[in-house]
Amino acid sequence: MGDITIRLRANRVTGEREVVVSYDSDEDQTSLEHERRHREIVEQLVRDGIITRDQEDAVHYEPAAPRGAVDPLSQDA
């Protein structure tokens, strides 16, 4: 299973909450398996109360940062 990082952020324009999922899938995973995993992640977010069904479109996917890379959002300013 690949690495998953989930971040919540506020949209500065709309004020709405956005969910950003950084997901690095296993190299041997097919595109169908990758998409299925995306759906599973969203379902888990709904089950855990992070988002509601009507917020599913607010989930954004990004490729995960390479291993050892520093996450700029975790750094102190």
Backbone as JSON, one array per atom type, in Angstrom:
{
  "sequence": "MGDITIRLRANRVTGEREVVVSYDSDEDQTSLEHERRHREIVEQLVRDGIITRDQEDAVHYEPAAPRGAVDPLSQDA",
  "N": [[0.85, -1.17, 0.0], [0.5, 2.26, -0.73], [1.89, 5.47, 0.38], [-0.02, 7.83, 2.25], [-1.06, 11.12, 2.74], [-3.09, 13.35, 4.42], [-4.44, 16.52, 4.31], [-6.07, 19.32, 5.74], [-7.38, 22.37, 4.63], [-8.24, 25.84, 4.51], [-10.09, 27.47, 2.04], [-9.05, 30.45, 0.85], [-10.52, 32.28, -0.58], [-13.26, 31.44, -0.68], [-13.67, 30.54, 1.89], [-14.37, 28.01, 2.51], [-13.8, 24.62, 3.62], [-11.17, 22.62, 2.42], [-10.03, 19.46, 1.37], [-7.0, 17.94, 1.03], [-5.43, 15.34, -0.52], [-2.52, 13.66, -0.55], [-1.09, 11.2, -2.33], [0.79, 8.42, -2.79], [1.03, 5.85, -4.76], [1.62, 2.28, -4.87], [4.14, 1.08, -7.05], [3.47, -1.06, -8.69], [0.79, -0.93, -8.98], [-2.23, -0.84, -10.81], [-3.92, 1.58, -12.97], [-6.66, 1.38, -12.56], [-6.77, 0.18, -10.02], [-5.57, 2.25, -8.59], [-7.44, 4.36, -8.86], [-9.61, 3.15, -7.57], [-8.57, 3.06, -4.98], [-8.49, 5.81, -4.44], [-11.26, 6.32, -4.26], [-11.83, 4.75, -2.0], [-10.41, 6.15, -0.04], [-11.85, 8.57, 0.06], [-14.33, 7.55, 0.9], [-13.61, 6.66, 3.47], [-13.0, 9.13, 4.67], [-15.55, 10.25, 4.74], [-16.9, 8.4, 6.4], [-15.48, 8.82, 8.77], [-16.3, 11.32, 9.42], [-14.93, 13.54, 8.54], [-15.47, 14.81, 6.15], [-18.59, 15.54, 4.45], [-21.07, 13.82, 2.46], [-21.84, 15.63, 0.44], [-19.58, 17.12, 0.16], [-17.69, 15.73, -1.2], [-16.65, 16.44, -3.68], [-14.86, 18.36, -2.99], [-12.49, 17.27, -2.41], [-9.13, 17.15, -3.13], [-6.54, 15.8, -5.11], [-3.09, 15.14, -4.95], [0.17, 14.32, -6.12], [2.24, 12.44, -3.94], [4.94, 13.8, -2.01], [8.37, 13.18, -2.8], [10.12, 10.59, -1.04], [11.7, 11.6, 1.94], [11.63, 14.27, 1.31], [10.98, 17.64, 2.33], [8.03, 18.77, 3.82], [6.53, 21.73, 2.97], [4.4, 22.88, 4.32], [4.58, 21.99, 6.88], [6.57, 23.33, 8.08], [7.86, 25.81, 10.3], [7.2, 29.29, 10.17]],
  "CA": [[0.0, 0.0, 0.0], [1.29, 3.48, -0.84], [1.82, 6.46, 1.44], [-1.13, 8.76, 2.14], [-1.06, 12.26, 3.64], [-4.34, 14.08, 4.28], [-4.35, 17.85, 4.91], [-7.24, 20.18, 5.66], [-7.02, 23.78, 4.49], [-9.36, 26.73, 4.21], [-9.99, 28.22, 0.79], [-9.0, 31.87, 1.25], [-11.53, 33.04, -1.31], [-14.62, 31.04, -0.3], [-13.73, 30.21, 3.3], [-14.76, 26.61, 2.67], [-12.74, 23.67, 3.93], [-10.73, 21.75, 1.34], [-9.26, 18.31, 1.78], [-5.95, 17.62, 0.05], [-4.89, 14.01, -0.31], [-1.29, 13.34, -1.27], [-1.14, 9.74, -2.37], [1.85, 7.8, -3.58], [0.63, 4.45, -4.87], [2.65, 1.3, -5.18], [4.51, 1.13, -8.47], [2.85, -2.14, -9.46], [-0.66, -0.74, -8.96], [-2.8, -0.4, -12.08], [-4.7, 2.82, -12.85], [-7.96, 1.01, -11.99], [-6.55, 0.01, -8.58], [-5.28, 3.58, -8.06], [-8.73, 5.06, -8.76], [-10.37, 2.48, -6.52], [-8.01, 3.52, -3.71], [-8.99, 7.17, -4.25], [-12.65, 6.23, -3.77], [-11.78, 4.22, -0.64], [-9.96, 7.23, 0.83], [-12.99, 9.47, 0.23], [-15.32, 6.86, 1.74], [-13.12, 6.69, 4.85], [-13.16, 10.5, 5.16], [-16.97, 10.41, 5.03], [-17.2, 7.58, 7.58], [-14.86, 9.42, 9.95], [-16.89, 12.63, 9.66], [-14.04, 14.62, 8.09], [-16.27, 15.49, 5.13], [-19.92, 14.98, 4.23], [-21.26, 13.34, 1.07], [-21.9, 16.74, -0.52], [-18.25, 17.72, 0.08], [-16.77, 14.81, -1.87], [-15.98, 17.12, -4.78], [-13.87, 19.27, -2.43], [-11.26, 16.51, -2.17], [-8.15, 17.34, -4.2], [-5.46, 14.82, -5.06], [-1.77, 15.57, -5.39], [1.15, 13.26, -5.93], [2.98, 12.57, -2.68], [6.31, 14.28, -2.15], [9.35, 12.08, -2.75], [10.56, 10.23, 0.32], [12.78, 12.44, 2.45], [11.4, 15.68, 0.99], [10.4, 18.38, 3.44], [6.7, 19.32, 3.54], [6.61, 23.15, 3.29], [3.32, 23.26, 5.23], [4.9, 21.57, 8.25], [7.67, 24.16, 8.54], [7.54, 27.04, 10.98], [7.55, 30.49, 9.38]],
  "C": [[0.9, 1.23, 0.0], [1.12, 4.39, 0.37], [0.69, 7.44, 1.18], [-0.93, 9.86, 3.18], [-2.33, 13.04, 3.37], [-4.19, 15.41, 5.03], [-5.69, 18.56, 4.75], [-6.75, 21.61, 5.52], [-8.28, 24.58, 4.17], [-9.09, 27.44, 2.9], [-10.07, 29.69, 1.16], [-10.06, 32.71, 0.55], [-12.93, 32.72, -0.8], [-14.77, 30.78, 1.19], [-14.11, 28.76, 3.56], [-13.54, 25.74, 2.95], [-12.45, 22.81, 2.7], [-9.91, 20.63, 1.95], [-8.26, 18.01, 0.67], [-5.37, 16.27, 0.42], [-3.66, 13.85, -1.19], [-1.12, 11.83, -1.18], [-0.08, 9.23, -3.31], [1.55, 6.3, -3.63], [1.83, 3.55, -5.12], [2.9, 1.3, -6.67], [3.81, 0.06, -9.3], [1.33, -2.03, -9.49], [-1.15, -0.24, -10.31], [-3.59, 0.89, -11.87], [-6.08, 2.53, -12.25], [-7.84, 0.85, -10.46], [-6.29, 1.36, -7.9], [-6.57, 4.37, -7.86], [-9.61, 4.46, -7.68], [-9.88, 2.93, -5.15], [-8.44, 4.95, -3.41], [-10.4, 7.15, -3.67], [-12.69, 5.71, -2.34], [-11.36, 5.3, 0.36], [-11.12, 8.19, 1.1], [-14.05, 8.83, 1.12], [-14.89, 6.87, 3.21], [-13.26, 8.08, 5.45], [-14.62, 10.78, 5.52], [-17.33, 9.64, 6.3], [-16.67, 8.21, 8.86], [-15.39, 10.82, 10.25], [-16.01, 13.8, 9.29], [-14.76, 15.47, 7.04], [-17.65, 14.84, 5.09], [-20.02, 14.55, 2.77], [-21.23, 14.5, 0.08], [-20.57, 17.48, -0.65], [-17.24, 16.85, -0.67], [-16.01, 15.48, -3.0], [-14.9, 18.08, -4.3], [-12.56, 18.55, -2.1], [-10.35, 16.67, -3.39], [-7.03, 16.33, -4.01], [-4.19, 15.43, -5.61], [-0.83, 14.37, -5.28], [1.9, 13.5, -4.62], [4.39, 13.06, -2.97], [7.26, 13.09, -2.09], [9.79, 11.83, -1.32], [11.75, 11.1, 0.72], [12.61, 13.92, 2.14], [10.73, 16.35, 2.17], [9.07, 18.96, 3.0], [6.72, 20.79, 3.92], [5.51, 23.59, 4.26], [3.62, 22.89, 6.67], [6.02, 22.41, 8.84], [7.15, 25.39, 9.26], [7.99, 28.21, 10.14], [8.54, 31.34, 10.13]]
}
